[in-house]
Amino acid sequence: MHIVAVGLNYHTAPVEIRERVSVADYELDDLLAALRNTHTVLECVVVSTCNRTEIYAVVTTAHAGQDYLATVLARRAGLSRDEMMQHLYTHTGSDAVEHLMRVTCGLDSMVIGETQILGQVRSAYLVAQSVEATGVLLNQLFRRAIQLGKQAQSDTEIGQKPVSVSYAAVQLAKKIYGDLRGSTALVIGAGSMSRLSAQHLQAAGVQRLVITNRTFERALELAASVGGTAVTWEQFPDELAKVDIVISSTGSPTPVLTAELLRGAMKSRRRKSVPMTLIDIAVPRDLEPAIGELKNVYLYDIDDLEGVVEANLHEREKQAQVVMHMVREACEDYARWTAEQEVVPLIAAIREKGTRIQANVMESLERKLPNLSEHDKKVLQKHTMSIVNQILRDPIQNMKELAIASGGSAHVRVFAELFGVSAQDMASQHSPMGLVDCAATDGGIDTPGFVELVRQWSESLLRDLQVSDEPRPLVRPALR
C-alpha cells in the first residue's frame, strides 16, 4: 500500500481552474464514497479550500492511484487528463506525508504561517472519518499532522506577526488604543484592501464600523458583510467627528481627505481627549500629508506599514525554518510507526505459534500427570506461558527495531523463516480478537481499519514470497 497526495493550489492553477475543481461541503460525502468504492483507493481524505484542492489517499498501487485521482480531478475541471496534469502536483510516500505536514503548519500557504488552513484540514479529516473513508494509516497521519500544526502555532511565533498591510493597519490601531472594543472606525473605500481592513476591524471588536464609498451600493454590500453601517460619499465628512480610527484605500488620483476638512471635524469631536488615528494604505495617497501636523492626530501611510510587514515576513521566514525542523521530526516519527506496523502480522503469528506450543505442552503434561490438581494446572499454565513470553520478548523487540531500519521488509522475511512462520500464517492473523490482543500488548492500533491493513499487507507479502520458489539463504540481520 502507498500513501499518495494529488492536487492543485494557487501556485499551479489559476482561480478559474481551482473554482471548477473545488468541492463544496454538500458534495464531499458523495465524492469520498465514490473514491472508496474502487479497488484502487483504500482510504481517502479530500481537502478543498479557495486556494487548494487535494486528495490524500492510501492506494494499492502508487502509479495507478495517482492516475486515477488525476482523472477524477480532470473530470471535475472539464479538462482532458493531459491538460489537467499541467496544473497538478503529485506526492508519494514520505513526500506525501511531508506535504500534508507542511500544509497544516501553514508553510505551503499564500501567507506563511496562516492558521485558517489548520482548521480546514481538521474539518476535512473529520468528515472523511465520519463516513468511514479513513483507516489506520490516514487516521494516524492526519492526527499527527493536526497535532503538529497546533504545536507549530503554540511553540513558535510563525503566525503571530501581521504580514498584510490591512492587518498591520489594524494591529497598529490596537497598539495605540489597546482594546478596540470601545472604539469607532471609518473605512473609506470598498475594494479588496478596504474589505480586509473592515474584516480585521470587525474581528477586533470595534464598537461601531462605518463604510463609505463613491459607489454607495458597494459600501452597502461591504457594510452588510461585516455588520457595519454604510454612509454615502457626501455624508462621510460628518462621520469624521464621531470616529477614532480612519483607514482609507480608494484608488483616487487625488486626496479624498484634506487637513482643512479634518480640522473642522476635530473641533466638533465629543471625545477631544482621545486621539484620532488615520492610516492611509492607498497609492496614490488618500490623505493629505498636512493632516499629520494637526494636534491630537496620528497619521500613517503605507510606507510606515510596509516596513513592519517586511520585517514580519522576514521573522516568519525565520520561524518557518524552526517549523520545518518540527515537520521533519514528525515525518520521521510517522515513518517509524508505519515501519513497525509491517511486523505486526509476524509478531501475531509468532505469538500464536508460541501459545499453541505451550497449549500442546500443557495437554501432554495433563495426560502424563493425571493427578494434578486445578491449582497445580494453573501454576503450570502461568509458568509455561511466562517461559514463552520471556523467550519471545527480545526477538519481538528486535523485529520492531529492524523493521525501522533500511531494508526492513527483508528483515521481516528473515525472521519469518527463522521462526518457521509462513505468509499463510501471517495472513491468518486478521481476526479482530487476535489483533486487539496484539495491539494491546505490543503498541499497535486496535482501530477498525487495522484489520484491513493487516489483511492487505499480508496478501502483498504472500504474493512477494511466491514470486520465486528458490530457497533463500538465511542471513543474520545486524542488530542496531
LUMVEXLUM-403507 format. One record per residue (C-alpha): residue number from 1; residue in three letters; x, y negated, z. Coordinates in nm, 3 decimals. Each point is the difference from the previous one (the first is absolute). Last residue first. Layout:
<recs>
<rec NUM ala <X Y Z>>
...
</recs>
This chain:
<recs>
<rec 480 arg <2.146 0.183 1.592>>
<rec 479 leu <-0.008 0.374 -0.055>>
<rec 478 ala <0.142 0.136 -0.320>>
<rec 477 pro <-0.232 0.237 -0.180>>
<rec 476 arg <0.112 0.365 -0.018>>
<rec 475 val <-0.053 0.122 -0.350>>
<rec 474 leu <-0.176 0.327 -0.070>>
<rec 473 pro <0.045 0.080 -0.364>>
<rec 472 arg <-0.323 -0.012 -0.204>>
<rec 471 pro <-0.138 0.319 -0.155>>
<rec 470 glu <-0.103 -0.043 -0.364>>
<rec 469 asp <-0.373 0.005 -0.055>>
<rec 468 ser <-0.005 -0.361 -0.114>>
<rec 467 val <-0.286 -0.247 -0.023>>
<rec 466 gln <-0.196 0.183 0.268>>
<rec 465 leu <0.159 -0.193 0.285>>
<rec 464 asp <-0.103 -0.332 -0.156>>
<rec 463 arg <-0.359 0.113 -0.054>>
<rec 462 leu <-0.020 0.102 0.364>>
<rec 461 leu <0.151 -0.330 0.106>>
<rec 460 ser <-0.269 -0.187 -0.195>>
<rec 459 glu <-0.271 0.215 0.156>>
<rec 458 ser <0.140 -0.061 0.347>>
<rec 457 trp <0.004 -0.377 -0.053>>
<rec 456 gln <-0.359 -0.010 -0.121>>
<rec 455 arg <-0.128 0.219 0.284>>
<rec 454 val <0.197 -0.187 0.263>>
<rec 453 leu <-0.126 -0.338 -0.121>>
<rec 452 glu <-0.359 0.128 -0.018>>
<rec 451 val <0.016 0.112 0.361>>
<rec 450 phe <0.146 -0.338 0.100>>
<rec 449 gly <-0.289 -0.191 -0.154>>
<rec 448 pro <-0.221 0.079 0.301>>
<rec 447 thr <0.245 -0.161 0.248>>
<rec 446 asp <0.215 0.222 0.221>>
<rec 445 ile <0.329 -0.176 -0.063>>
<rec 444 gly <0.325 0.172 0.089>>
<rec 443 gly <0.197 -0.055 0.320>>
<rec 442 asp <0.100 0.360 0.054>>
<rec 441 thr <-0.229 0.138 0.265>>
<rec 440 ala <-0.320 -0.192 -0.072>>
<rec 439 ala <0.054 0.021 -0.373>>
<rec 438 cys <0.064 0.374 0.006>>
<rec 437 asp <-0.305 0.069 0.211>>
<rec 436 val <-0.216 -0.223 -0.219>>
<rec 435 leu <0.142 0.166 -0.308>>
<rec 434 gly <-0.083 0.350 0.116>>
<rec 433 met <-0.351 -0.100 0.092>>
<rec 432 pro <-0.066 -0.166 -0.334>>
<rec 431 ser <0.112 0.304 -0.199>>
<rec 430 his <0.266 -0.098 -0.248>>
<rec 429 gln <0.285 0.228 0.091>>
<rec 428 ser <-0.070 0.254 -0.275>>
<rec 427 ala <0.210 -0.198 -0.247>>
<rec 426 met <0.297 0.038 0.232>>
<rec 425 asp <-0.031 0.378 0.007>>
<rec 424 gln <-0.051 0.004 -0.378>>
<rec 423 ala <0.319 -0.204 -0.037>>
<rec 422 ser <0.174 0.282 0.184>>
<rec 421 val <0.148 -0.005 0.350>>
<rec 420 gly <0.293 0.236 0.061>>
<rec 419 phe <0.152 -0.224 0.264>>
<rec 418 leu <0.320 -0.057 -0.196>>
<rec 417 glu <-0.192 -0.024 -0.330>>
<rec 416 ala <-0.231 -0.271 0.131>>
<rec 415 phe <0.296 -0.183 0.152>>
<rec 414 val <0.174 -0.002 -0.336>>
<rec 413 arg <-0.313 -0.128 -0.177>>
<rec 412 val <-0.039 -0.282 0.252>>
<rec 411 his <0.364 -0.093 -0.049>>
<rec 410 ala <-0.055 -0.025 -0.377>>
<rec 409 ser <-0.298 -0.229 0.057>>
<rec 408 gly <0.211 -0.228 0.220>>
<rec 407 gly <0.255 -0.070 -0.272>>
<rec 406 ser <0.123 -0.311 0.175>>
<rec 405 ala <-0.081 0.009 0.370>>
<rec 404 ile <-0.349 -0.058 0.140>>
<rec 403 ala <-0.096 0.368 -0.032>>
<rec 402 leu <0.330 0.082 0.170>>
<rec 401 glu <-0.109 -0.176 0.318>>
<rec 400 lys <-0.339 0.171 0.011>>
<rec 399 met <0.148 0.341 -0.073>>
<rec 398 asn <0.263 -0.054 0.269>>
<rec 397 gln <-0.274 -0.064 0.257>>
<rec 396 ile <-0.175 0.321 -0.109>>
<rec 395 pro <0.324 0.199 0.021>>
<rec 394 asp <0.066 -0.139 0.351>>
<rec 393 arg <-0.343 0.084 0.146>>
<rec 392 leu <-0.054 0.338 -0.168>>
<rec 391 ile <0.194 0.214 0.249>>
<rec 390 gln <-0.150 -0.190 0.295>>
<rec 389 asn <-0.355 0.039 -0.132>>
<rec 388 val <0.037 0.374 -0.064>>
<rec 387 ile <0.150 0.061 0.346>>
<rec 386 ser <-0.281 -0.204 0.160>>
<rec 385 met <-0.255 0.219 -0.180>>
<rec 384 thr <0.165 0.307 0.158>>
<rec 383 his <-0.011 -0.173 0.338>>
<rec 382 lys <-0.367 -0.104 -0.005>>
<rec 381 gln <-0.133 0.329 -0.138>>
<rec 380 leu <0.213 0.200 0.245>>
<rec 379 val <-0.138 -0.200 0.294>>
<rec 378 lys <-0.357 0.030 -0.131>>
<rec 377 lys <0.040 0.375 -0.048>>
<rec 376 asp <0.134 0.040 0.353>>
<rec 375 his <-0.300 -0.192 0.140>>
<rec 374 glu <-0.238 0.219 -0.198>>
<rec 373 ser <0.165 0.301 0.155>>
<rec 372 leu <0.236 0.224 -0.195>>
<rec 371 asn <-0.077 0.370 0.038>>
<rec 370 pro <-0.003 0.069 -0.374>>
<rec 369 leu <0.371 -0.076 -0.041>>
<rec 368 lys <0.086 0.143 -0.342>>
<rec 367 arg <-0.325 -0.111 -0.162>>
<rec 366 glu <0.003 -0.339 0.174>>
<rec 365 leu <0.360 -0.051 -0.098>>
<rec 364 ser <-0.073 0.073 -0.366>>
<rec 363 glu <-0.290 -0.247 -0.007>>
<rec 362 met <0.217 -0.263 0.164>>
<rec 361 val <0.275 0.056 -0.257>>
<rec 360 asn <-0.252 -0.030 -0.285>>
<rec 359 ala <-0.135 -0.326 0.148>>
<rec 358 gln <0.353 -0.138 0.027>>
<rec 357 ile <0.069 0.089 -0.362>>
<rec 356 arg <-0.325 -0.172 -0.109>>
<rec 355 thr <0.083 -0.311 0.203>>
<rec 354 gly <0.344 -0.019 -0.161>>
<rec 353 lys <-0.153 0.038 -0.347>>
<rec 352 glu <-0.259 -0.271 0.074>>
<rec 351 arg <0.271 -0.230 0.127>>
<rec 350 ile <0.204 0.064 -0.313>>
<rec 349 ala <-0.305 -0.068 -0.222>>
<rec 348 ala <-0.086 -0.322 0.185>>
<rec 347 ile <0.360 -0.117 -0.022>>
<rec 346 leu <0.004 0.075 -0.374>>
<rec 345 pro <-0.332 -0.180 -0.060>>
<rec 344 val <0.129 -0.301 0.201>>
<rec 343 val <0.337 -0.014 -0.178>>
<rec 342 glu <-0.108 -0.244 -0.270>>
<rec 341 gln <-0.161 -0.228 0.260>>
<rec 340 glu <0.345 -0.090 0.132>>
<rec 339 ala <0.091 -0.156 -0.333>>
<rec 338 thr <-0.314 -0.215 0.012>>
<rec 337 trp <0.093 -0.128 0.346>>
<rec 336 arg <0.359 -0.072 -0.095>>
<rec 335 ala <-0.114 -0.194 -0.307>>
<rec 334 tyr <-0.244 -0.196 0.216>>
<rec 333 asp <0.277 -0.095 0.241>>
<rec 332 glu <0.228 -0.099 -0.289>>
<rec 331 cys <-0.273 -0.220 -0.146>>
<rec 330 ala <-0.057 -0.166 0.339>>
<rec 329 glu <0.373 -0.072 0.032>>
<rec 328 arg <0.010 -0.148 -0.350>>
<rec 327 val <-0.301 -0.219 0.073>>
<rec 326 met <0.153 -0.129 0.325>>
<rec 325 his <0.312 -0.102 -0.194>>
<rec 324 met <-0.228 -0.174 -0.248>>
<rec 323 val <-0.161 -0.186 0.290>>
<rec 322 val <0.337 -0.144 0.103>>
<rec 321 gln <0.075 -0.101 -0.359>>
<rec 320 ala <-0.347 -0.156 -0.023>>
<rec 319 gln <0.083 -0.214 0.305>>
<rec 318 lys <0.275 -0.169 -0.199>>
<rec 317 glu <-0.239 -0.049 -0.291>>
<rec 316 arg <-0.255 -0.143 0.240>>
<rec 315 glu <0.259 -0.248 0.127>>
<rec 314 his <0.081 -0.113 -0.356>>
<rec 313 leu <-0.370 -0.040 -0.070>>
<rec 312 asn <-0.031 -0.201 0.321>>
<rec 311 ala <0.279 -0.236 -0.102>>
<rec 310 glu <-0.158 -0.048 -0.341>>
<rec 309 val <-0.343 -0.059 0.152>>
<rec 308 val <0.135 -0.256 0.248>>
<rec 307 gly <0.185 -0.189 -0.274>>
<rec 306 glu <-0.311 0.024 -0.213>>
<rec 305 leu <-0.202 -0.169 0.272>>
<rec 304 asp <0.194 -0.325 0.017>>
<rec 303 asp <0.027 -0.010 -0.379>>
<rec 302 ile <-0.378 0.051 -0.024>>
<rec 301 asp <-0.075 -0.323 0.183>>
<rec 300 tyr <-0.044 -0.092 0.364>>
<rec 299 leu <-0.165 -0.308 0.154>>
<rec 298 tyr <-0.049 -0.051 0.374>>
<rec 297 val <-0.223 -0.294 0.096>>
<rec 296 asn <-0.016 -0.173 0.341>>
<rec 295 lys <0.105 -0.334 -0.154>>
<rec 294 leu <0.018 -0.020 -0.379>>
<rec 293 glu <0.338 0.030 -0.171>>
<rec 292 gly <-0.071 0.352 -0.130>>
<rec 291 ile <-0.293 -0.132 -0.199>>
<rec 290 ala <0.252 -0.196 -0.212>>
<rec 289 pro <0.073 0.327 -0.185>>
<rec 288 glu <-0.344 -0.012 -0.169>>
<rec 287 leu <-0.171 0.337 0.033>>
<rec 286 asp <-0.084 0.219 -0.298>>
<rec 285 arg <0.361 0.067 -0.106>>
<rec 284 pro <0.069 0.121 -0.353>>
<rec 283 val <0.028 0.287 0.101>>
<rec 282 ala <-0.244 0.073 0.281>>
<rec 281 ile <0.069 0.146 0.343>>
<rec 280 asp <-0.058 -0.327 0.189>>
<rec 279 ile <-0.043 0.056 0.373>>
<rec 278 leu <-0.165 -0.273 0.205>>
<rec 277 thr <0.007 0.015 0.379>>
<rec 276 met <-0.206 -0.248 0.200>>
<rec 275 pro <0.111 -0.076 0.354>>
<rec 274 val <-0.246 0.028 0.292>>
<rec 273 ser <-0.009 -0.314 0.216>>
<rec 272 lys <-0.242 -0.174 -0.237>>
<rec 271 arg <-0.262 0.273 0.033>>
<rec 270 arg <-0.294 -0.218 -0.109>>
<rec 269 arg <0.159 -0.099 -0.327>>
<rec 268 ser <-0.111 -0.331 -0.151>>
<rec 267 lys <0.344 -0.158 -0.020>>
<rec 266 met <0.155 0.319 -0.142>>
<rec 265 ala <-0.251 0.005 -0.284>>
<rec 264 gly <0.090 -0.355 -0.105>>
<rec 263 arg <0.368 0.086 -0.006>>
<rec 262 leu <-0.080 0.314 -0.202>>
<rec 261 leu <-0.142 -0.200 -0.289>>
<rec 260 glu <0.292 -0.244 0.001>>
<rec 259 ala <0.256 0.281 0.014>>
<rec 258 thr <-0.150 0.156 -0.310>>
<rec 257 leu <-0.173 0.335 -0.054>>
<rec 256 val <-0.058 0.151 -0.344>>
<rec 255 pro <0.356 -0.071 -0.118>>
<rec 254 thr <0.048 0.013 -0.379>>
<rec 253 pro <0.038 0.289 -0.248>>
<rec 252 ser <-0.267 0.199 0.191>>
<rec 251 gly <0.080 0.369 0.046>>
<rec 250 thr <-0.229 0.014 0.302>>
<rec 249 ser <0.192 0.137 0.300>>
<rec 248 ser <-0.066 -0.180 0.330>>
<rec 247 ile <0.010 0.111 0.361>>
<rec 246 val <-0.142 -0.246 0.253>>
<rec 245 ile <0.001 0.070 0.375>>
<rec 244 asp <-0.157 -0.193 0.290>>
<rec 243 val <-0.334 -0.088 -0.158>>
<rec 242 lys <-0.282 -0.246 0.071>>
<rec 241 ala <0.146 -0.326 -0.136>>
<rec 240 leu <0.089 0.173 -0.325>>
<rec 239 glu <-0.357 0.119 -0.057>>
<rec 238 asp <-0.113 -0.338 -0.140>>
<rec 237 pro <0.274 0.019 -0.265>>
<rec 236 phe <-0.151 0.343 -0.100>>
<rec 235 gln <-0.339 -0.135 -0.105>>
<rec 234 glu <0.078 -0.106 -0.358>>
<rec 233 trp <0.155 0.338 -0.079>>
<rec 232 thr <-0.311 0.173 0.128>>
<rec 231 val <-0.006 0.187 0.330>>
<rec 230 ala <0.004 0.374 0.065>>
<rec 229 thr <-0.023 0.146 0.352>>
<rec 228 gly <0.185 0.314 0.109>>
<rec 227 gly <-0.083 0.365 0.063>>
<rec 226 val <0.298 0.117 -0.203>>
<rec 225 ser <-0.174 0.141 -0.311>>
<rec 224 ala <-0.279 -0.260 0.009>>
<rec 223 ala <0.251 -0.286 0.010>>
<rec 222 leu <0.180 0.142 -0.305>>
<rec 221 glu <-0.321 0.023 -0.203>>
<rec 220 leu <-0.125 -0.343 0.107>>
<rec 219 ala <0.335 -0.160 -0.089>>
<rec 218 arg <-0.017 0.167 -0.340>>
<rec 217 glu <-0.349 -0.137 -0.055>>
<rec 216 phe <0.119 -0.348 0.098>>
<rec 215 thr <0.244 -0.029 -0.288>>
<rec 214 arg <0.228 -0.280 0.123>>
<rec 213 asn <0.067 0.210 0.307>>
<rec 212 thr <-0.067 -0.021 0.373>>
<rec 211 ile <0.005 0.262 0.275>>
<rec 210 val <-0.062 -0.065 0.370>>
<rec 209 leu <0.091 0.246 0.279>>
<rec 208 arg <-0.130 -0.053 0.354>>
<rec 207 gln <0.116 0.171 0.320>>
<rec 206 val <0.318 0.143 -0.148>>
<rec 205 gly <0.034 0.372 0.082>>
<rec 204 ala <0.347 0.083 -0.135>>
<rec 203 ala <-0.163 0.247 -0.241>>
<rec 202 gln <-0.211 -0.286 -0.139>>
<rec 201 leu <0.310 -0.213 -0.044>>
<rec 200 his <0.172 0.289 -0.179>>
<rec 199 gln <-0.298 0.045 -0.232>>
<rec 198 ala <-0.016 -0.372 -0.072>>
<rec 197 ser <0.371 -0.011 -0.083>>
<rec 196 leu <-0.037 0.301 -0.230>>
<rec 195 arg <-0.289 -0.168 -0.182>>
<rec 194 ser <0.195 -0.325 -0.027>>
<rec 193 met <0.293 0.181 -0.160>>
<rec 192 ser <-0.231 0.188 -0.240>>
<rec 191 gly <-0.196 -0.305 -0.107>>
<rec 190 ala <-0.276 -0.175 0.195>>
<rec 189 gly <0.146 -0.342 0.077>>
<rec 188 ile <0.026 -0.215 0.313>>
<rec 187 val <-0.020 0.212 0.315>>
<rec 186 leu <-0.118 -0.190 0.307>>
<rec 185 ala <0.057 0.133 0.350>>
<rec 184 thr <-0.157 -0.029 0.345>>
<rec 183 ser <0.175 0.112 0.317>>
<rec 182 gly <-0.120 0.169 0.319>>
<rec 181 arg <0.089 0.352 -0.111>>
<rec 180 leu <0.334 -0.115 -0.139>>
<rec 179 asp <0.201 0.112 0.307>>
<rec 178 gly <0.345 -0.159 0.001>>
<rec 177 tyr <-0.061 -0.337 -0.161>>
<rec 176 ile <0.338 -0.067 -0.164>>
<rec 175 lys <0.121 0.359 -0.027>>
<rec 174 lys <-0.344 0.110 -0.119>>
<rec 173 ala <0.010 -0.264 -0.275>>
<rec 172 leu <0.335 0.137 -0.119>>
<rec 171 gln <-0.146 0.351 -0.003>>
<rec 170 val <-0.284 -0.133 -0.217>>
<rec 169 ala <0.245 -0.148 -0.250>>
<rec 168 ala <0.220 0.312 0.007>>
<rec 167 tyr <-0.302 0.209 -0.096>>
<rec 166 ser <-0.071 -0.222 -0.298>>
<rec 165 val <0.368 -0.010 -0.103>>
<rec 164 ser <0.025 0.378 0.012>>
<rec 163 val <0.272 0.182 0.194>>
<rec 162 pro <-0.110 -0.043 0.361>>
<rec 161 lys <0.232 0.199 0.237>>
<rec 160 gln <-0.147 0.272 0.221>>
<rec 159 gly <-0.029 0.291 -0.241>>
<rec 158 ile <0.361 0.122 -0.002>>
<rec 157 glu <0.061 -0.095 0.363>>
<rec 156 thr <0.094 0.352 0.111>>
<rec 155 asp <-0.117 0.250 0.263>>
<rec 154 ser <-0.375 -0.064 -0.017>>
<rec 153 gln <-0.043 -0.033 -0.377>>
<rec 152 ala <0.242 0.279 -0.089>>
<rec 151 gln <-0.152 0.222 0.271>>
<rec 150 lys <-0.348 -0.041 -0.143>>
<rec 149 gly <0.124 0.089 -0.349>>
<rec 148 leu <0.189 0.300 0.141>>
<rec 147 gln <-0.317 0.128 0.169>>
<rec 146 ile <-0.184 -0.032 -0.330>>
<rec 145 ala <0.275 0.189 -0.183>>
<rec 144 arg <0.013 0.278 0.263>>
<rec 143 arg <-0.375 0.049 -0.008>>
<rec 142 phe <0.007 -0.014 -0.379>>
<rec 141 leu <0.268 0.269 -0.034>>
<rec 140 gln <-0.137 0.237 0.264>>
<rec 139 asn <-0.351 -0.008 -0.140>>
<rec 138 leu <0.145 0.014 -0.351>>
<rec 137 leu <0.181 0.328 0.070>>
<rec 136 val <-0.259 0.164 0.228>>
<rec 135 gly <-0.300 -0.052 -0.220>>
<rec 134 thr <-0.181 -0.291 -0.160>>
<rec 133 ala <-0.313 -0.017 -0.219>>
<rec 132 glu <-0.221 0.108 0.290>>
<rec 131 val <-0.262 -0.270 -0.067>>
<rec 130 ser <0.084 -0.176 0.329>>
<rec 129 gln <0.375 0.040 -0.061>>
<rec 128 ala <-0.018 -0.183 -0.331>>
<rec 127 val <-0.200 -0.284 0.161>>
<rec 126 leu <0.242 -0.019 0.293>>
<rec 125 tyr <0.298 -0.015 -0.239>>
<rec 124 ala <-0.147 -0.286 -0.203>>
<rec 123 ser <-0.080 -0.195 0.317>>
<rec 122 arg <0.354 0.045 0.131>>
<rec 121 val <0.148 -0.109 -0.334>>
<rec 120 gln <-0.217 -0.314 0.003>>
<rec 119 gly <0.089 -0.081 0.361>>
<rec 118 leu <0.370 0.021 -0.080>>
<rec 117 ile <-0.049 -0.202 -0.319>>
<rec 116 gln <-0.129 -0.299 0.198>>
<rec 115 thr <0.324 -0.041 0.196>>
<rec 114 glu <0.218 -0.202 -0.234>>
<rec 113 gly <0.370 0.078 0.048>>
<rec 112 ile <0.123 -0.111 -0.339>>
<rec 111 val <-0.259 -0.203 -0.189>>
<rec 110 met <-0.084 0.173 -0.329>>
<rec 109 ser <0.012 0.325 0.193>>
<rec 108 asp <0.248 0.289 -0.035>>
<rec 107 leu <0.173 -0.060 0.335>>
<rec 106 gly <-0.332 -0.042 0.181>>
<rec 105 cys <0.073 0.278 0.251>>
<rec 104 thr <-0.283 0.217 -0.134>>
<rec 103 val <0.134 -0.031 -0.355>>
<rec 102 arg <0.359 0.084 0.094>>
<rec 101 met <-0.113 0.318 0.180>>
<rec 100 leu <-0.213 0.097 -0.299>>
<rec 99 his <0.297 -0.044 -0.237>>
<rec 98 glu <0.230 0.196 0.231>>
<rec 97 val <-0.232 0.302 -0.004>>
<rec 96 ala <-0.038 -0.018 -0.378>>
<rec 95 asp <0.380 -0.017 -0.041>>
<rec 94 ser <0.041 0.295 0.240>>
<rec 93 gly <-0.217 0.219 -0.222>>
<rec 92 thr <-0.105 -0.161 -0.327>>
<rec 91 his <-0.059 -0.360 -0.106>>
<rec 90 thr <-0.183 -0.130 -0.305>>
<rec 89 tyr <-0.035 -0.354 -0.129>>
<rec 88 leu <-0.270 -0.108 -0.242>>
<rec 87 his <-0.043 -0.301 -0.230>>
<rec 86 gln <0.164 0.125 -0.321>>
<rec 85 met <-0.140 0.346 0.078>>
<rec 84 met <-0.349 -0.134 -0.065>>
<rec 83 glu <0.063 -0.055 -0.368>>
<rec 82 asp <0.134 0.353 -0.037>>
<rec 81 arg <-0.300 0.143 0.190>>
<rec 80 ser <-0.242 -0.183 -0.224>>
<rec 79 leu <-0.184 -0.287 0.160>>
<rec 78 gly <-0.351 -0.047 0.140>>
<rec 77 ala <0.142 -0.107 0.336>>
<rec 76 arg <-0.186 0.272 0.191>>
<rec 75 arg <0.102 0.253 -0.261>>
<rec 74 ala <0.364 -0.102 0.032>>
<rec 73 leu <-0.018 0.040 0.379>>
<rec 72 val <-0.124 0.359 -0.031>>
<rec 71 thr <0.259 0.075 -0.270>>
<rec 70 ala <0.280 -0.125 0.225>>
<rec 69 leu <-0.132 0.226 0.278>>
<rec 68 tyr <0.006 0.303 -0.232>>
<rec 67 asp <0.347 -0.074 -0.134>>
<rec 66 gln <0.141 -0.049 0.349>>
<rec 65 gly <-0.149 0.329 0.116>>
<rec 64 ala <0.126 0.189 -0.303>>
<rec 63 his <0.352 -0.127 0.060>>
<rec 62 ala <-0.002 0.067 0.376>>
<rec 61 thr <-0.168 0.341 -0.007>>
<rec 60 thr <-0.236 0.119 0.276>>
<rec 59 val <-0.095 -0.352 0.102>>
<rec 58 val <-0.014 -0.193 0.327>>
<rec 57 ala <-0.134 -0.341 -0.089>>
<rec 56 tyr <0.044 -0.373 0.046>>
<rec 55 ile <-0.202 -0.204 -0.248>>
<rec 54 glu <0.082 -0.369 -0.031>>
<rec 53 thr <-0.194 -0.313 -0.100>>
<rec 52 arg <0.175 -0.329 0.067>>
<rec 51 asn <-0.035 -0.379 0.036>>
<rec 50 cys <-0.374 -0.043 0.051>>
<rec 49 thr <-0.003 0.313 0.216>>
<rec 48 ser <-0.039 0.375 -0.064>>
<rec 47 val <0.164 0.279 0.201>>
<rec 46 val <-0.123 0.347 -0.101>>
<rec 45 val <0.092 0.297 0.222>>
<rec 44 cys <0.039 0.358 -0.124>>
<rec 43 glu <0.046 0.365 0.098>>
<rec 42 leu <0.017 0.324 -0.202>>
<rec 41 val <0.001 -0.152 -0.349>>
<rec 40 thr <0.083 0.225 -0.297>>
<rec 39 his <-0.275 0.262 0.018>>
<rec 38 thr <-0.263 -0.272 -0.019>>
<rec 37 asn <-0.294 -0.090 0.221>>
<rec 36 arg <0.220 -0.213 0.223>>
<rec 35 leu <0.033 -0.278 -0.258>>
<rec 34 ala <-0.373 -0.007 -0.070>>
<rec 33 ala <-0.079 -0.009 0.374>>
<rec 32 leu <0.240 -0.291 0.053>>
<rec 31 leu <-0.157 -0.187 -0.292>>
<rec 30 asp <-0.352 0.060 0.129>>
<rec 29 asp <0.086 -0.119 0.352>>
<rec 28 leu <0.177 -0.313 -0.126>>
<rec 27 glu <-0.263 -0.134 -0.235>>
<rec 26 tyr <-0.204 -0.191 0.261>>
<rec 25 asp <0.316 -0.164 0.136>>
<rec 24 ala <0.099 -0.132 -0.342>>
<rec 23 val <0.295 0.156 -0.183>>
<rec 22 ser <0.220 -0.238 -0.201>>
<rec 21 val <0.105 0.135 -0.341>>
<rec 20 arg <-0.187 -0.259 -0.205>>
<rec 19 glu <0.096 -0.289 0.227>>
<rec 18 arg <0.367 0.102 0.000>>
<rec 17 ile <0.002 -0.010 -0.380>>
<rec 16 glu <-0.144 -0.353 -0.014>>
<rec 15 val <0.231 -0.107 0.286>>
<rec 14 pro <0.316 0.078 -0.195>>
<rec 13 ala <0.185 0.326 0.070>>
<rec 12 thr <0.348 0.100 0.120>>
<rec 11 his <0.097 -0.248 0.273>>
<rec 10 tyr <-0.356 -0.068 0.121>>
<rec 9 asn <-0.048 0.371 0.059>>
<rec 8 leu <-0.035 0.337 -0.173>>
<rec 7 gly <-0.035 0.355 0.120>>
<rec 6 val <0.119 0.358 0.029>>
<rec 5 ala <0.132 0.147 0.324>>
<rec 4 val <0.105 0.364 0.023>>
<rec 3 ile <0.043 0.250 0.284>>
<rec 2 his <0.098 0.345 -0.128>>
<rec 1 met <-0.108 0.355 0.070>>
</recs>
